[in-house]
Amino acid sequence: MEKTVSLSDIARNINNVNLDEEVLVFDSGFIPYQQHNFPMRINALIIILCRKGSGRVEIDLKSYDIEKDTLIFIQPKNYINLLSCNEDFSSHIIACSQRIVEDVLPKLTDLLPLLIHHRTEPVTKLESDRAEELNRYYGFFRSELAKPRSLFTKNKIECLLQAALFELMEIQHNSNDVVVFEKTRKEEIMAQFLISVSERFREERQVSYYAQKLSISPKHLSSVVKETSGRTAGEWIENYVIMEAKVLLRTTDMTIQAISNYLNFANQSFFGKYFKHITGKSPSEFRRDEA
């Protein structure tokens, strides 16, 4: 099974960094792991801005070319594989803990369109002036984290993170990649739904389960998710389940029975029917074609 990487794991590969930090900023080629350690699943929010060089990455089984001024927006549970990277590749990286994602982002429902957009389109080529604007925030983070810690350091870092995300929101809005909507209770529901699904999709595939967690009816949840994201709640759940199944089929030697058990299907036959209904291929056909 692919390696799951937390912010603390990343910090251990960086010199002079406190392992308890909630936000890290650093210069690197890519995420600071040797290429042979990929693929991996990231349990953090990571913003990578390529400053020089080129390479190719795979995010959730889709390949992307990267070059100067390419933005890579990695959300918790994204599957990452570094396919290639030339020797002069360098980037500026802002990495945030799972706690930041769970505690801060659901409160900033204005940012929900950004998160939805980058969940399906994690790589964006920026105009050079926009890349420099984003790079300014990297400098702000570096400067703040270099200071002695104070009573207000955590608050200042969180405010910087929010400002950087709103900068990204503005970039995407100006390029017409994100539709901005008014902040409402619906967007709060959508944000909480996505976080819950990312945590529980292996065990829970019923819309009713997530509706109960949010103290609303399944019908209301389905309506809100469809209106907010353009996908049904069931489609979001299916997306997480099928992506996990594909990753396991492609990158591990787990048997189909073991994958079925891991994803909490009643039996291998039911898993096979579920997978084929959505992908058009049986698990064994998918594994053979991807070999």
MIVOTI-192766 format. One record per residue: x, y, z of N, C-alpha, C, CB in turn; residue number from 1; residue in three letters. Coordinates in steps of 0.02 Angstrom, whole numbers. Each point is the difference from the previous one (the first is absolute). Glycine has a CB too. Layout:
# MIVOTI-192766
(pt (X Y Z) (X Y Z) (X Y Z) (X Y Z) NUM "ala")
...
END
This chain:
# MIVOTI-192766
(pt (42 -59 0) (-42 59 0) (44 62 0) (-92 -62 61) 1 "met")
(pt (69 116 -94) (41 60 -5) (9 32 68) (-39 17 -117) 2 "glu")
(pt (93 20 126) (16 33 63) (-46 59 11) (119 -38 -10) 3 "lys")
(pt (-145 45 71) (-38 60 19) (47 46 38) (-110 -65 5) 4 "thr")
(pt (113 128 -26) (49 47 25) (-36 58 35) (80 -30 -93) 5 "val")
(pt (-60 43 155) (-28 55 38) (48 60 -2) (-61 -81 76) 6 "ser")
(pt (39 137 -48) (44 58 2) (62 -13 42) (-100 74 -14) 7 "leu")
(pt (93 -112 68) (58 -17 41) (50 -43 -38) (-73 6 101) 8 "ser")
(pt (48 -51 -144) (45 -40 -42) (40 45 -46) (-80 -97 6) 9 "asp")
(pt (47 146 -35) (35 47 -44) (52 39 39) (-103 9 -73) 10 "ile")
(pt (84 14 133) (45 40 41) (64 -38 16) (-98 60 49) 11 "ala")
(pt (94 -125 -40) (59 -40 17) (52 0 -57) (-72 -72 73) 12 "arg")
(pt (50 90 -133) (45 2 -57) (26 70 -14) (-61 -97 -47) 13 "asn")
(pt (48 144 93) (21 69 -8) (44 19 59) (-105 30 -66) 14 "ile")
(pt (160 3 54) (45 21 54) (-29 59 39) (97 -40 -68) 15 "asn")
(pt (-84 39 133) (-16 56 45) (-74 18 0) (114 42 -20) 16 "asn")
(pt (-157 -93 22) (-72 12 1) (-29 -35 62) (-4 9 -127) 17 "val")
(pt (-41 26 161) (-35 -28 58) (-52 -49 -25) (19 106 68) 18 "asn")
(pt (-17 -168 -42) (-46 -51 -23) (-72 14 19) (92 -82 8) 19 "leu")
(pt (-102 128 40) (-68 15 23) (-31 59 -37) (32 -44 111) 20 "asp")
(pt (3 73 -159) (-27 56 -37) (-63 -20 -37) (115 47 -13) 21 "glu")
(pt (-163 -1 10) (-62 -11 -37) (7 21 -73) (-65 17 105) 22 "glu")
(pt (113 28 -119) (13 23 -68) (75 0 -11) (-105 71 -1) 23 "val")
(pt (127 -99 -56) (70 0 -20) (7 39 -64) (19 -111 56) 24 "leu")
(pt (35 148 -63) (19 31 -64) (72 -18 -13) (-83 96 13) 25 "val")
(pt (98 -116 -74) (68 -21 -15) (12 -1 -75) (3 -68 106) 26 "phe")
(pt (62 71 -124) (21 -8 -69) (15 -73 -11) (47 118 -6) 27 "asp")
(pt (-65 -144 -52) (13 -70 -14) (-2 -11 -74) (-48 -35 111) 28 "ser")
(pt (67 -26 -131) (-13 -19 -69) (-75 -12 -4) (115 -52 -17) 29 "gly")
(pt (-137 -5 42) (-71 -14 7) (-12 -12 74) (-11 -51 -119) 30 "phe")
(pt (-39 15 139) (-7 -18 71) (64 -36 20) (-129 -9 -8) 31 "ile")
(pt (158 26 65) (69 -24 15) (5 -74 16) (22 112 42) 32 "pro")
(pt (-35 -153 -92) (10 -72 4) (38 -22 -62) (-106 -16 69) 33 "tyr")
(pt (145 -36 -63) (33 -27 -59) (-53 -29 -47) (104 -26 67) 34 "gln")
(pt (-89 29 -132) (-49 -21 -49) (-24 -71 10) (52 79 -80) 35 "gln")
(pt (-8 -123 106) (-19 -70 9) (-51 -9 56) (113 -33 -42) 36 "his")
(pt (-124 85 83) (-50 -4 53) (-71 13 -25) (88 36 80) 37 "asn")
(pt (-94 -12 -140) (-66 10 -29) (-23 -66 -31) (24 124 -23) 38 "phe")
(pt (-90 -137 14) (-56 45 15) (-16 2 74) (-46 -24 -113) 39 "pro")
(pt (8 75 132) (-21 8 69) (-66 38 3) (121 0 38) 40 "met")
(pt (-154 -6 18) (-60 38 12) (15 53 52) (-74 -99 -29) 41 "arg")
(pt (55 161 14) (17 56 43) (-57 15 49) (72 47 -91) 42 "ile")
(pt (-56 -43 155) (-50 17 51) (13 72 24) (-10 -123 35) 43 "asn")
(pt (14 168 -83) (13 70 15) (-22 42 -60) (98 -30 77) 44 "ala")
(pt (-103 95 -67) (-13 46 -55) (66 30 -21) (-117 26 42) 45 "leu")
(pt (136 -34 -105) (66 23 -23) (-9 42 -63) (55 -102 49) 46 "ile")
(pt (-25 161 -48) (0 46 -57) (71 4 -26) (-99 67 45) 47 "ile")
(pt (110 -89 -107) (66 -1 -30) (1 48 -59) (19 -121 36) 48 "ile")
(pt (29 166 -37) (9 45 -57) (68 -13 -30) (-74 88 52) 49 "leu")
(pt (75 -114 -113) (62 -15 -35) (35 65 -19) (-47 -108 -43) 50 "cys")
(pt (110 114 62) (38 61 -15) (50 -10 -56) (-13 32 118) 51 "arg")
(pt (32 -95 -131) (51 -13 -52) (-3 -74 -18) (74 94 43) 52 "lys")
(pt (-55 -109 -106) (4 -69 -21) (-67 -27 -23) (94 -16 78) 53 "gly")
(pt (-96 -49 -87) (-60 -33 -24) (-4 -71 26) (1 72 -104) 54 "ser")
(pt (-59 -101 97) (-9 -70 22) (-70 -24 -19) (80 18 94) 55 "gly")
(pt (-98 -74 -67) (-65 -29 -14) (-24 -36 63) (26 -13 -124) 56 "arg")
(pt (-88 28 144) (-28 -31 60) (-66 -34 -18) (56 86 73) 57 "val")
(pt (-75 -131 -30) (-64 -34 -7) (-39 13 64) (48 -91 -78) 58 "glu")
(pt (-107 120 72) (-43 14 57) (-66 -35 -11) (57 112 22) 59 "ile")
(pt (-75 -156 24) (-61 -40 -6) (-4 -34 -68) (-58 77 80) 60 "asp")
(pt (115 -106 -101) (8 -41 -60) (-4 40 -65) (-49 -92 63) 61 "leu")
(pt (48 159 -60) (2 42 -60) (67 35 -3) (-126 16 3) 62 "lys")
(pt (158 -17 -62) (68 27 -8) (-1 73 -20) (40 -113 -31) 63 "ser")
(pt (9 151 56) (5 72 -15) (74 18 -11) (-104 24 68) 64 "tyr")
(pt (116 18 -118) (66 30 -10) (6 61 45) (6 -43 -120) 65 "asp")
(pt (52 53 150) (11 58 42) (62 37 -24) (-54 -57 98) 66 "ile")
(pt (52 123 -93) (54 44 -20) (-2 63 42) (-2 -47 -119) 67 "glu")
(pt (44 95 104) (1 63 37) (-69 32 3) (120 17 -34) 68 "lys")
(pt (-139 6 94) (-64 32 13) (-60 -47 -2) (49 103 -47) 69 "asp")
(pt (-36 -168 52) (-54 -49 8) (-19 -4 73) (39 -66 -101) 70 "thr")
(pt (-104 70 115) (-26 -8 67) (-27 -71 8) (-29 123 7) 71 "leu")
(pt (49 -156 47) (-25 -67 16) (-35 6 68) (93 -60 -66) 72 "ile")
(pt (-157 44 68) (-41 8 60) (-21 -69 23) (-41 115 -36) 73 "phe")
(pt (75 -141 87) (-12 -68 24) (-42 3 63) (110 -39 -49) 74 "ile")
(pt (-167 5 48) (-45 -1 57) (7 -67 37) (-80 77 -60) 75 "gln")
(pt (58 -78 124) (5 -63 37) (-33 -58 -36) (0 67 105) 76 "pro")
(pt (34 -123 -106) (-21 -63 -31) (16 -4 -74) (-89 -6 85) 77 "lys")
(pt (118 60 -115) (22 -6 -69) (55 -53 -6) (-30 121 -21) 78 "asn")
(pt (29 -158 -33) (52 -50 -16) (50 33 -46) (-81 -97 13) 79 "tyr")
(pt (145 95 5) (53 35 -36) (53 -49 -23) (-21 104 66) 80 "ile")
(pt (42 -96 -129) (56 -39 -26) (44 47 -40) (-69 -107 -3) 81 "asn")
(pt (132 112 22) (49 40 -37) (28 -43 -56) (29 70 103) 82 "leu")
(pt (-49 -55 -165) (21 -40 -57) (70 18 -23) (-119 -10 -34) 83 "leu")
(pt (134 75 31) (66 22 -21) (11 71 25) (-3 -74 -102) 84 "ser")
(pt (67 93 107) (17 66 25) (73 14 -19) (-84 -8 98) 85 "cys")
(pt (96 62 -136) (70 12 -20) (40 29 58) (-38 17 -118) 86 "asn")
(pt (104 -18 111) (44 16 55) (-7 72 25) (78 -85 -44) 87 "glu")
(pt (-97 132 0) (-4 69 22) (-70 20 23) (93 26 -79) 88 "asp")
(pt (-137 -76 86) (-68 16 22) (2 26 71) (-47 -89 -76) 89 "phe")
(pt (12 145 88) (-6 27 68) (-69 31 9) (125 21 5) 90 "ser")
(pt (-147 -19 57) (-66 27 14) (-2 30 69) (-52 -85 -76) 91 "ser")
(pt (2 127 87) (-16 26 66) (-63 -37 24) (52 115 -26) 92 "his")
(pt (-51 -137 88) (-53 -43 24) (-28 26 66) (53 -98 -57) 93 "ile")
(pt (-119 101 62) (-36 14 62) (-40 -63 16) (-7 127 -23) 94 "ile")
(pt (19 -156 82) (-34 -62 19) (-36 10 66) (87 -69 -61) 95 "ala")
(pt (-150 47 64) (-42 11 59) (-25 -66 27) (-34 112 -45) 96 "cys")
(pt (29 -116 111) (-21 -62 33) (-73 -16 -13) (86 21 87) 97 "ser")
(pt (-104 -83 -73) (-69 -21 -5) (-45 40 48) (38 -115 -33) 98 "gln")
(pt (-11 134 90) (-41 39 48) (-19 67 -30) (58 -56 95) 99 "arg")
(pt (-11 88 -130) (-17 64 -32) (-57 -9 -49) (119 39 13) 100 "ile")
(pt (-114 -91 -52) (-52 -14 -50) (-68 -10 34) (86 -51 -76) 101 "val")
(pt (-87 10 128) (-63 -17 32) (-28 56 42) (38 -117 2) 102 "glu")
(pt (5 158 29) (-24 52 45) (-10 68 -34) (58 -60 90) 103 "asp")
(pt (-17 75 -139) (-2 67 -30) (-43 3 -62) (114 20 46) 104 "val")
(pt (-103 -67 -93) (-33 5 -64) (-76 -5 3) (102 -47 -48) 105 "leu")
(pt (-132 3 88) (-73 -2 2) (-31 66 22) (8 -120 24) 106 "pro")
(pt (30 161 13) (-25 65 22) (5 52 -56) (33 -28 117) 107 "lys")
(pt (8 14 -167) (10 46 -56) (-36 -27 -61) (112 37 46) 108 "leu")
(pt (-178 -40 -42) (-37 -31 -54) (3 40 -65) (-75 -49 86) 109 "thr")
(pt (98 112 -82) (12 37 -62) (50 -36 -45) (-25 107 61) 110 "asp")
(pt (70 -146 -30) (53 -34 -37) (-22 -67 -29) (81 56 74) 111 "leu")
(pt (-142 -76 -61) (-23 -66 -23) (8 -9 -76) (-79 -2 95) 112 "leu")
(pt (62 53 -137) (10 -10 -72) (72 -15 -18) (-96 76 -20) 113 "pro")
(pt (143 -45 56) (71 -13 -12) (17 -72 14) (27 119 28) 114 "leu")
(pt (-51 -145 29) (15 -68 20) (-31 -51 -47) (8 38 118) 115 "leu")
(pt (-70 -25 -139) (-33 -44 -48) (36 0 -67) (-109 20 58) 116 "ile")
(pt (127 39 -81) (36 5 -64) (66 -38 1) (-53 112 -18) 117 "his")
(pt (92 -101 71) (66 -32 3) (-4 -74 19) (47 110 29) 118 "his")
(pt (-103 -133 -4) (-7 -72 12) (1 -37 -67) (-66 21 106) 119 "arg")
(pt (38 9 -158) (-2 -32 -66) (52 29 -48) (-121 -23 18) 120 "thr")
(pt (146 83 -4) (51 32 -43) (57 25 45) (-87 33 -87) 121 "glu")
(pt (130 -78 111) (50 20 50) (60 38 -28) (-36 -98 63) 122 "pro")
(pt (44 100 -129) (59 32 -29) (-22 56 -47) (65 -109 8) 123 "val")
(pt (-34 169 2) (-18 59 -39) (63 37 -21) (-110 10 62) 124 "thr")
(pt (114 9 -124) (56 43 -24) (-20 73 11) (37 -87 -88) 125 "lys")
(pt (1 123 129) (-16 69 16) (37 49 -46) (-19 -34 119) 126 "leu")
(pt (-12 92 -128) (36 56 -32) (56 21 48) (-104 39 -64) 127 "glu")
(pt (158 -14 35) (59 15 42) (-14 51 54) (71 -27 -98) 128 "ser")
(pt (-113 77 84) (-15 50 51) (-41 -30 57) (4 90 -88) 129 "asp")
(pt (-48 -137 71) (-40 -33 52) (44 -46 42) (-102 6 -74) 130 "arg")
(pt (149 -39 42) (46 -43 37) (41 42 50) (6 -79 -99) 131 "ala")
(pt (15 139 78) (39 43 45) (-43 24 58) (71 36 -96) 132 "glu")
(pt (-135 -23 84) (-45 19 55) (-4 -56 52) (-67 73 -79) 133 "glu")
(pt (59 -134 55) (-3 -57 45) (66 -9 36) (-85 -56 -74) 134 "leu")
(pt (140 68 39) (66 -8 30) (12 50 56) (41 -42 -110) 135 "asn")
(pt (-74 99 107) (5 49 54) (-25 -30 66) (-15 93 -83) 136 "arg")
(pt (-39 -132 79) (-26 -31 61) (49 -50 28) (-117 16 -43) 137 "tyr")
(pt (152 -50 -1) (52 -47 22) (52 38 41) (-18 -73 -101) 138 "tyr")
(pt (37 133 78) (48 41 36) (-27 22 68) (45 39 -109) 139 "gly")
(pt (-110 -22 111) (-31 20 63) (3 -57 51) (-76 79 -62) 140 "phe")
(pt (60 -139 39) (4 -59 44) (71 -10 25) (-96 -53 -62) 141 "phe")
(pt (144 56 17) (70 -11 20) (21 50 54) (26 -45 -115) 142 "arg")
(pt (-45 108 104) (19 52 46) (-33 -10 69) (13 78 -97) 143 "ser")
(pt (-76 -96 98) (-36 -9 63) (26 -61 38) (-101 53 -51) 144 "glu")
(pt (113 -108 16) (23 -60 33) (72 5 24) (-80 -64 -70) 145 "leu")
(pt (118 112 43) (69 10 22) (4 38 65) (35 -2 -119) 146 "ala")
(pt (-89 34 140) (-1 39 62) (-8 -46 60) (-48 98 -62) 147 "lys")
(pt (70 -76 121) (-15 -38 62) (-76 -6 8) (108 41 54) 148 "pro")
(pt (-130 -99 -29) (-72 -11 9) (-28 47 54) (15 -119 -36) 149 "arg")
(pt (-76 143 24) (-33 44 47) (-71 -25 11) (71 98 -36) 150 "ser")
(pt (-107 -63 79) (-69 -17 15) (-43 1 -63) (15 45 116) 151 "leu")
(pt (4 -4 -165) (-42 11 -58) (25 -33 -64) (-33 106 52) 152 "phe")
(pt (88 -144 -47) (29 -30 -61) (-51 -44 -36) (112 3 54) 153 "thr")
(pt (-145 -48 -18) (-48 -45 -31) (-55 37 -36) (24 -83 89) 154 "lys")
(pt (-50 136 -58) (-53 39 -31) (25 35 -64) (-53 17 113) 155 "asn")
(pt (113 9 -109) (27 35 -59) (12 -49 -58) (54 84 76) 156 "lys")
(pt (-29 -144 -60) (12 -50 -52) (-66 -21 -32) (102 -40 61) 157 "ile")
(pt (-154 30 -21) (-64 -20 -28) (-29 56 -44) (-20 -73 100) 158 "glu")
(pt (28 135 -79) (-24 57 -41) (38 4 -66) (-30 62 105) 159 "cys")
(pt (96 -75 -103) (39 -1 -61) (-23 -56 -47) (98 46 62) 160 "leu")
(pt (-113 -104 -33) (-25 -55 -41) (-65 18 -33) (57 -81 76) 161 "leu")
(pt (-102 110 -38) (-65 21 -27) (10 50 -57) (-55 -20 111) 162 "gln")
(pt (100 69 -100) (13 50 -52) (28 -32 -63) (20 86 89) 163 "ala")
(pt (26 -134 -81) (30 -34 -58) (-53 -38 -38) (109 -9 60) 164 "ala")
(pt (-155 -24 -25) (-53 -38 -33) (-48 47 -36) (9 -90 87) 165 "leu")
(pt (-23 148 -58) (-43 48 -35) (36 29 -61) (-56 27 109) 166 "phe")
(pt (122 -22 -106) (38 21 -59) (-9 -51 -56) (84 59 73) 167 "glu")
(pt (-80 -124 -55) (-12 -52 -50) (-72 3 -26) (85 -72 56) 168 "leu")
(pt (-131 87 -12) (-71 6 -20) (-7 56 -52) (-38 -41 114) 169 "met")
(pt (71 96 -102) (-3 56 -47) (31 -18 -67) (4 80 97) 170 "glu")
(pt (53 -115 -94) (33 -22 -62) (-48 -43 -41) (112 4 57) 171 "ile")
(pt (-143 -53 -25) (-44 -46 -36) (-63 36 -24) (44 -95 68) 172 "gln")
(pt (-69 141 -27) (-60 38 -19) (13 43 -61) (-37 1 119) 173 "his")
(pt (95 31 -121) (17 43 -57) (11 -39 -64) (51 80 80) 174 "asn")
(pt (-32 -144 -73) (9 -42 -59) (-64 -39 -17) (122 -10 28) 175 "ser")
(pt (-176 25 9) (-65 -30 -13) (-1 -76 12) (-21 89 -83) 176 "asn")
(pt (68 -113 123) (1 -72 16) (-43 -17 60) (114 -5 -46) 177 "asp")
(pt (-132 56 86) (-39 -11 60) (-60 46 0) (102 -36 64) 178 "val")
(pt (-160 10 -50) (-60 40 7) (-7 18 74) (-56 -55 -100) 179 "val")
(pt (55 120 115) (-6 23 68) (-73 7 18) (110 59 -7) 180 "val")
(pt (-130 -87 63) (-69 7 21) (-4 32 70) (-31 -100 -70) 181 "phe")
(pt (-26 122 88) (-9 33 64) (8 -50 57) (-76 84 -53) 182 "glu")
(pt (108 -63 105) (11 -43 58) (-67 -14 35) (117 46 14) 183 "lys")
(pt (-135 -108 -9) (-62 -19 31) (10 -63 42) (-65 52 -94) 184 "thr")
(pt (14 -72 129) (0 -63 37) (13 -59 -47) (-79 50 86) 185 "arg")
(pt (56 -44 -149) (9 -55 -47) (74 -14 -12) (-108 30 -55) 186 "lys")
(pt (148 22 49) (71 -10 -12) (34 -31 62) (0 97 -81) 187 "glu")
(pt (-23 -79 140) (26 -30 61) (-15 -75 1) (-14 110 61) 188 "glu")
(pt (-47 -128 -80) (-19 -70 -4) (45 -37 -49) (-119 30 29) 189 "ile")
(pt (130 0 -87) (41 -32 -51) (71 -12 25) (-70 54 -89) 190 "met")
(pt (99 -4 122) (69 -7 26) (4 -56 51) (19 122 -20) 191 "ala")
(pt (-67 -125 65) (0 -52 52) (-12 -69 -31) (-41 84 84) 192 "gln")
(pt (-1 -86 -135) (-13 -64 -35) (63 -27 -32) (-118 37 -21) 193 "phe")
(pt (156 5 -14) (60 -23 -34) (52 -25 49) (-23 81 -92) 194 "leu")
(pt (31 -46 148) (49 -22 50) (-22 -67 30) (29 119 26) 195 "ile")
(pt (-94 -127 -12) (-25 -63 28) (10 -57 -49) (-84 64 67) 196 "ser")
(pt (70 -53 -130) (8 -53 -50) (72 -20 -7) (-100 43 -61) 197 "val")
(pt (146 5 61) (71 -16 -7) (25 -42 58) (16 106 -63) 198 "ser")
(pt (-48 -100 120) (21 -38 59) (-34 -68 6) (21 108 56) 199 "glu")
(pt (-82 -115 -82) (-41 -58 15) (-22 -41 -60) (-38 63 97) 200 "arg")
(pt (61 -46 -158) (-27 -33 -59) (14 -75 -2) (14 107 -60) 201 "phe")
(pt (39 -129 94) (15 -72 0) (-53 -40 39) (122 27 -10) 202 "arg")
(pt (-150 5 60) (-49 -36 41) (-72 18 -17) (84 -3 90) 203 "glu")
(pt (-96 65 -113) (-69 24 -9) (-11 26 -71) (-4 29 122) 204 "glu")
(pt (-42 -60 -157) (-15 21 -69) (-72 23 -9) (87 -80 -39) 205 "arg")
(pt (-124 86 93) (-69 21 -4) (-6 75 14) (-37 -115 35) 206 "gln")
(pt (-1 150 -77) (-11 71 10) (-33 12 68) (-11 18 -124) 207 "val")
(pt (-31 -64 145) (-36 9 63) (48 5 60) (-96 -64 -49) 208 "ser")
(pt (152 29 46) (48 3 55) (27 71 7) (31 -121 -19) 209 "tyr")
(pt (-11 152 -36) (29 67 2) (-53 52 17) (86 -35 -84) 210 "tyr")
(pt (-147 24 62) (-55 45 18) (-12 -1 75) (-52 -18 -113) 211 "ala")
(pt (53 -42 142) (-10 -6 72) (54 36 38) (-57 -110 -18) 212 "gln")
(pt (120 104 -5) (55 35 34) (-9 75 -2) (75 -94 -31) 213 "lys")
(pt (-108 119 -22) (-11 72 -7) (-67 22 27) (72 -3 -100) 214 "leu")
(pt (-110 -45 127) (-65 14 30) (-49 30 -50) (56 17 109) 215 "ser")
(pt (-54 -42 -171) (-47 20 -51) (-27 -63 -35) (59 112 -17) 216 "ile")
(pt (-109 -104 -24) (-28 -58 -35) (43 -18 -60) (-116 32 38) 217 "ser")
(pt (115 -96 -58) (36 -19 -61) (-22 39 -61) (13 -113 48) 218 "pro")
(pt (-77 127 -53) (-26 38 -57) (30 70 -2) (-106 -66 4) 219 "lys")
(pt (110 98 55) (27 68 4) (75 0 -16) (-87 30 85) 220 "his")
(pt (123 -80 -58) (72 -4 -15) (11 -10 -75) (21 -48 114) 221 "leu")
(pt (-59 3 -144) (8 -13 -72) (-14 63 -40) (-34 -118 18) 222 "ser")
(pt (-17 155 1) (-18 62 -36) (55 52 7) (-121 -24 19) 223 "ser")
(pt (147 32 41) (53 50 13) (63 -17 -39) (-48 22 114) 224 "val")
(pt (69 -85 -111) (62 -21 -34) (-6 9 -75) (22 -82 92) 225 "val")
(pt (-78 64 -121) (-11 7 -72) (1 73 -20) (-67 -106 -1) 226 "lys")
(pt (33 148 38) (-3 71 -16) (68 34 8) (-119 1 37) 227 "glu")
(pt (156 -21 13) (64 33 15) (57 -23 -45) (-39 10 117) 228 "thr")
(pt (41 -75 -132) (59 -27 -35) (-14 -25 -71) (42 -31 110) 229 "ser")
(pt (-106 21 -127) (-16 -27 -66) (2 -75 -2) (45 103 -49) 230 "gly")
(pt (-24 -135 104) (0 -73 6) (-49 -20 55) (120 -7 -40) 231 "arg")
(pt (-145 -53 37) (-42 -24 54) (43 -23 58) (-89 -34 -83) 232 "thr")
(pt (59 28 142) (36 -25 58) (26 -71 -13) (-70 72 76) 233 "ala")
(pt (28 -113 -108) (21 -68 -16) (59 -2 -47) (-116 -36 15) 234 "gly")
(pt (119 82 -63) (56 3 -46) (65 19 35) (-80 31 -92) 235 "glu")
(pt (76 14 141) (60 18 38) (26 -60 39) (-41 119 9) 236 "trp")
(pt (-5 -156 23) (19 -59 38) (31 -53 -46) (-91 23 83) 237 "ile")
(pt (58 -35 -140) (25 -48 -49) (70 20 -24) (-117 -25 -35) 238 "glu")
(pt (128 90 24) (64 23 -24) (57 -19 47) (-58 95 -57) 239 "asn")
(pt (47 -85 122) (51 -18 49) (11 -75 2) (-31 101 67) 240 "tyr")
(pt (-23 -140 -68) (6 -73 4) (36 -28 -61) (-106 -5 67) 241 "val")
(pt (85 27 -127) (30 -26 -61) (72 22 -7) (-112 1 -54) 242 "ile")
(pt (128 61 73) (70 23 -4) (44 -43 45) (-39 117 -25) 243 "met")
(pt (15 -132 86) (38 -42 45) (10 -69 -29) (-44 65 98) 244 "glu")
(pt (-10 -93 -126) (5 -67 -30) (50 0 -58) (-120 -23 33) 245 "ala")
(pt (117 73 -76) (46 4 -56) (73 4 22) (-90 55 -67) 246 "lys")
(pt (102 -13 118) (68 7 26) (26 -67 26) (-24 120 30) 247 "val")
(pt (-18 -155 8) (22 -64 28) (10 -52 -54) (-62 27 104) 248 "leu")
(pt (19 -28 -154) (7 -47 -55) (63 13 -41) (-124 -12 -4) 249 "leu")
(pt (140 75 -4) (55 19 -44) (68 -1 35) (-80 70 -64) 250 "arg")
(pt (82 -53 128) (64 12 33) (18 -51 53) (-18 119 -23) 251 "thr")
(pt (-25 -168 36) (16 -50 51) (-10 -70 -30) (-34 80 93) 252 "thr")
(pt (57 -129 -56) (-11 -70 -19) (-55 -32 42) (120 -8 -36) 253 "asp")
(pt (-161 49 68) (-57 -25 38) (-46 -39 -46) (8 96 81) 254 "met")
(pt (-35 -151 -57) (-49 -37 -39) (-65 40 -4) (51 -110 34) 255 "thr")
(pt (-92 94 -83) (-64 34 -7) (-43 -13 62) (6 -9 -126) 256 "ile")
(pt (-1 -52 152) (-36 -15 62) (23 45 57) (-14 -119 -38) 257 "gln")
(pt (79 129 44) (28 42 54) (-23 73 -8) (99 -77 9) 258 "ala")
(pt (-100 101 -72) (-23 68 -12) (-74 7 17) (86 13 -91) 259 "ile")
(pt (-125 -64 72) (-70 0 17) (-10 3 76) (-24 -66 -104) 260 "ser")
(pt (62 28 141) (-4 1 73) (21 68 28) (22 -124 1) 261 "asn")
(pt (33 151 -29) (26 64 24) (-51 56 -9) (115 -38 -28) 262 "tyr")
(pt (-153 34 -26) (-51 51 -14) (-68 -18 29) (61 28 -104) 263 "leu")
(pt (-63 -81 144) (-59 -20 37) (-60 -16 -44) (42 71 91) 264 "asn")
(pt (-29 -106 -147) (-55 -27 -39) (-21 -67 30) (42 58 -105) 265 "phe")
(pt (-104 -77 94) (-27 -61 30) (39 -61 -25) (-113 53 8) 266 "ala")
(pt (132 -52 -72) (39 -55 -28) (32 23 -65) (-77 -85 52) 267 "asn")
(pt (121 44 -79) (37 18 -61) (-46 9 -59) (98 -61 43) 268 "gln")
(pt (-150 21 -47) (-47 4 -56) (-35 68 -1) (-17 -124 5) 269 "ser")
(pt (-5 146 53) (-35 65 4) (48 57 -18) (-77 -47 88) 270 "phe")
(pt (139 43 -63) (50 50 -18) (11 2 -75) (56 -16 112) 271 "phe")
(pt (-50 -43 -144) (11 -3 -72) (-57 32 -39) (66 -103 17) 272 "gly")
(pt (-127 90 4) (-58 30 -34) (-2 75 9) (-63 -107 16) 273 "lys")
(pt (78 130 44) (1 72 16) (53 34 -44) (-38 -22 119) 274 "tyr")
(pt (98 -6 -121) (55 29 -37) (-15 2 -75) (80 -42 87) 275 "phe")
(pt (-107 -13 -114) (-14 -3 -72) (-57 46 -19) (41 -117 -2) 276 "lys")
(pt (-91 124 45) (-57 44 -14) (24 72 -10) (-75 -75 66) 277 "his")
(pt (126 96 -28) (23 69 -3) (54 10 -52) (-29 11 120) 278 "ile")
(pt (74 -59 -128) (58 8 -44) (-7 -33 -68) (68 7 101) 279 "thr")
(pt (-115 -55 -106) (-7 -37 -62) (47 -59 -5) (-37 104 -53) 280 "gly")
(pt (79 -114 103) (47 -56 1) (-5 -36 67) (77 61 -80) 281 "lys")
(pt (-62 -125 79) (5 -37 63) (66 19 33) (-71 -97 -45) 282 "ser")
(pt (79 86 110) (65 14 32) (58 -36 -33) (-61 16 107) 283 "pro")
(pt (52 -78 -127) (56 -37 -31) (15 29 -69) (-32 -104 63) 284 "ser")
(pt (-18 125 -101) (11 31 -65) (38 66 8) (-105 -54 -44) 285 "glu")
(pt (85 93 94) (34 65 12) (73 -12 18) (-108 51 39) 286 "phe")
(pt (121 -99 5) (69 -15 21) (41 -24 -59) (-40 -29 115) 287 "arg")
(pt (12 -14 -158) (36 -25 -58) (15 56 -48) (-56 -111 13) 288 "arg")
(pt (7 156 -26) (10 54 -49) (49 52 24) (-115 -19 -39) 289 "asp")
(pt (121 27 106) (45 50 28) (70 -27 14) (-100 54 50) 290 "glu")
(pt (109 -118 -59) (65 -31 14) (53 25 -48) (-57 -101 45) 291 "ala")
END
